[in-house]
Amino acid sequence: MEKACMAAYQSGDFVKAEFEDVRTGEKEWMWVRVDYADDDKQLVFGSLDSQPVLDHGGGLKLGSQLAVTYDNILQCRKASE
C-alpha cells in the first residue's frame, strides 16, 4: 500500500497512525495532531486527536501526548487542507 504524504510532517498537520492493543492484538487507526517531527529518527510527536474505540489498557485517550514512528503512518492531512 502506498503511503500518502511522504514529505516531512509539519506542526499542525494530522497523521493517521495505527495503534495496537498489545493485550488483545486488535488494531485501530486514529488521527494524531503533529507538534513536531524528527526526520532523522523517523518520529512524529503530537497529541491524539481521536477518541479510541479499543481499551489499550487505559493508556490512550483523546489528547494523549505520544510519539509515532513514520512506519505506522498511513495518511497525512496538511494543516492547510
ZILINGI-V759176 format. One record per backbone hydrogen bond with DSSP energy under -1.0 kcal/mol. CO is the residue of the C=O (numbers start at 1). NH is the residue of the N-H. Records with the same first field share a line. If there is no record, write none. Layout:
BEGIN
CO=NH ; NH
END
This chain:
BEGIN
10=13
13=34
14=77
15=32
16=74 ; 75
17=30
19=28
21=25
26=21
28=19
30=17
31=49
32=15
33=47
34=12
36=45
38=42 ; 43
42=70
43=38
44=68
45=35 ; 36
46=66
47=33
48=63
55=58
56=59
61=64
64=48
66=46
68=44
69=72
70=73
72=18
74=4
75=16
77=14
78=81
END
